Amino acid sequence: MKESQARRNLIARQSGEHLHDFAQILIGLNGRMECEFARESGQISSGTLAIAPDGETHLFSGLSEASELLVIDLAPFDPFIQALEQSCNISFKETILQHPEFITLSPQMLPMLDFAASQLALSDQRISQQSRYQINCQLITLFITQLCQQYSATPVIDSKNSRLNRSRLNSYIDRRLSCPPGNLELANILNLSESHFYYLCQKELCQTPQQYIMSRRMHRARFLLQNSDIPQGVLADELGFSDVSSFSRAFKRYFNITPGNARKMKR
C-alpha cells in the first residue's frame, strides 16, 4: 500500500484474522466488534477505537449485523504521513502506534464520527480522484492530530492522586470482568483524567490499562479452571469473551497452555 486511506468497513457478523505491514486505526461507527491482540482484547463500538500497529496479528469478530468500522490504513512510507509527523513533531510509530491499545474517544471527538461517515459516503460517489485524496487527507489529519494531542497531554500531578488506588481499581475491574471497562470509565472512578490514569498505569504497573485488565481476567480464569467445575462456555461468558474459542485463544496466548490442560492441573 503506497497511500494511506480512510474507509468504511461493514463487518456485520464476519470474523477472521489479519496481519498487515502497515498500522491501522479501527474506529467504531455502528454496532459492536470484538478485537483480540496477543496480550489484550476488547470491544470496539461507537465512541471507542483500537490501535493495530504494523506486524501485529489481530483477530476480529462482529457481534451484530450493524457492526461497522471507520478504518484508517496508514502506509509507512506515505509522504503525507511523514509530513504530518513533522508537523506534529512526533514519531507515530514510537508513540500512538507503538502498541495495541483500546481508547475511548473524548466527547469532543464524537461529532467527528458523523462528519467522517458523511465524507466517506461522498467519496464513494463518482467524484474525482483528487477530491477523494483530499477527503482521505482531511479525515486522517483529523483523527491523527486528536490522538497526538491525547498522547502528548502532560498529566497534571495532584499530590492527592499521584498514585493509583490499587484496591479500588482492582475491585472495580473484578466486578466488571464480564463487561470489561474502558480507560475513561476507570479514570473516572479513580477521579483522574484519562491521560493521568494511563500515565500512572504505565509507571506503576508497567502495563497499559487494557493489558492490566486482561491480566486480571486471565488469572481469574486460571483460578476458576483449577478450583471449580464451571464449564468453559460459562467461564468465557463470565469473563467477557464472545465464545469459547476466543477465550481459549486468549488463555493459551497468555499462559502458553490451553484451558483444558490448565484444568487437568486442578488442585
N, C-alpha and C positions, 0 to 999 in steps of 0.2 A: 504494500500500500504506500503510494507516494504522497497522497494528500490526506490530511485529516478531514473528518466529516462528522456531521451531526445527523442523526436519522431516528425515525420512529421504528420500533420493532415490536410487533404484536406476538407475544409469547403464547397467550392462551394457556392451554394445559400441556404444552410441549415440555420435554425435559431432555437434557443432554450434557455433554462435557465439552468445554472449549479450552484451547491453548493458543495464544496469539503472540506474535513477535512485536506487538505494539500494545500500549496501555489503553484501557477503556475506563470511562466514567459511565456507570449504569444508574440512571435516574428513574425512579418510579413515576409513571404517569397515571396509570389506572390499575385496579386490581392488586394482587399480591404475587410475589415470586420468591421462592427460596433460593438462596445462593450459598454455595459451600466452597471454601478455600481449604488449604491444607491444615491451618491451625485455628480457623474460626468459621462460623456460618451465621447467617442471619436472613431476615426477610426484607425485601425491598417493596415498598408501597409508595403511594403519593406522599411526598414530603421527606422521603429518605433516598439515599443513594449509596452505591458501593463503588469503591476504587478497586479496579483489577489491573495490577501492574503487568508489564510485559513479561512473558515467560512464566506466568502464574496460572496453573491449572485451576479452573473453577467449574463446578457443576451447577446446573440451574434446573428449576422445576416450577412451572407455572401452577398457581394454586386456584385460579379461577379463569373462566372463559375470557374475562376482560383484561387479563394481565398484559400490560403494555409498558414498554420502557422507552425513554429517550436515551439513546446510546451515543456517546461521543467517542469516536475512534481517533486516537492521537498518533499519527505517523511520526516515528522517531526522528526522521531527517527532513521533516516538512519545514521549509524556510519560514513559513508563517508562525509555526510554533516556536522556532528558535528566536524569531523577532519578539514574540510575546514574552518569552523567558527573559530576554534582555530588558524589555520594558518593565517587567515586574521585579527585575533584579533578583531572580530566584531560579534555581535549577529544579524543574518539576520532578525529574527522576529521583532526586535526592531529598525531596520534601513531600509534596502532596501525592506523588505517585510511587513512593518508596515501598510501601507495603499494603496489603489488602486492608480495607477498613470500611465499616458501615457508618454513615454520617447522617445525622438529622439536619435537614435544611433549616436555616434560620427563617423566621416569619417573613423577613424582607425578600427572601428568595422565592417564596411560594408563588407570587403572581407571575414570576418569570416562566413557570411551567406552562401556563396557559398561553403566554406570548410565544414561547418556543414551539408549542404544538401547532399554533396557528401559522407561524412562519414556515414550519416544515410542511404543513399542508399546502401552503403556497408554492413551495419548491417542488412539490410533486406534480404541479400543473405544468403546462407547456410554457416554460419561461426559458430565457437564455442561459447558457452555461455560466456566463459571467454573473448573472443575478443569483443563480444557485450557489456559486462560490462565495458571493458576498453574504448570503444568508448563513452559510456554514461558518464563515469567519466571525460574523456577528454573534452567533449563539455560542461558539467555542470561547470567544473572548469573554462573554457574559458570565459563563459558569466558571471558567478557569480563574478569572480575576476574583470572583467571590470566594472560591476555595483558597486562593492565595491569601486573601485578607483574613480568612478564618484561621489559616495555619500560622500566619505571621503575627496574629494578635498577641501582644505581650500580656500575660495574665497579671492582674493587679493582686499582689500578695497581701492578703489581710492576715494579720498575726493570729486572728481567731480561726482562720481557715487555711493555715499554712501546711496542714497535714490532712490526709484523708481520715474520715471517721470510719475506720475499717469495719467495726462492729455493725454500724448502721448500714454500710454498703453491702456487706455480706448478707445481712438479714433480709434486706430488700430484694437482692438478687435471688436468694434462695426461695423466697415466696413467689418469685416470678419465673421459675425455671421452665414452666410450660409455655410461657409467652415472654421471652427474654426482652428486657427493656433496652431502649436506645440510650445513646450517650447523654442527650439533652435531658431525658427523664431522670437519669441517675444524678446528673449535675444538679437538677432542681431539688431533689430530696436531700442533697447534701448542702444546699444553699450556696452553690458555686456556679460560676459561669462555665459554659461548656468547655471553653479553651483552657481555663484554670483546672478543671476536673481532668481533662485529657493530659495536661502537663503533669499533674500530681500522680496520675496512674503510671505514666512512663517513668517518673522519678522514683516512686516508692515501690511499684510492683514490677517494674521493668517489662511491662506489657501494655498494649493498648486496652481500652476498656472492654472491647468485644472479645479480645483474646482472654482477658481475665474471666469474663462471663462464661466463655467456652470451657475454661479450665474447671470452673465450679460445676458446670453441667456434667463434664466427663468424670470428675471424681465422685459426684453423686451417683452417676450411672454405675461406676465400678463398685461402689459400696452396696448398692441395691442388688446388683448381679451376684455378689458374693455373700449377701446376708438376707436374701429373700428369694421367694419363688415367683415373683412377679413376672409375667410373660414379657418378652422383649417388645411386643407390639404395644403393650400398655406403658412400658418404660419409655419407649420412643415418644408416645403422646405426652406423657408427664414431663418430659424433658424438652419439649418444644420442637420435635422433629416431625416432618410431614408423613414419614413412613418408616418402616423397619430398615429398609435399605439405606436411607440417608443416615439414620442413627448408627447402623453397623459400619458404614464407611468412615464416619467421623470418629467413632470409637477406635477403629483399627488404625487410623492415621495418628491419633493421639497417643495410644498406648502400644502400638505395633502388635496388637493381639486382637482377635475377634471377640465379640461379646460372649459367644458360645464357649470359647476356650477360657475366658475370664470366669464364667460361671462354674466351670469344672474345678476351678481353684477355690470353690466355696468353702468358707471357714466352718 
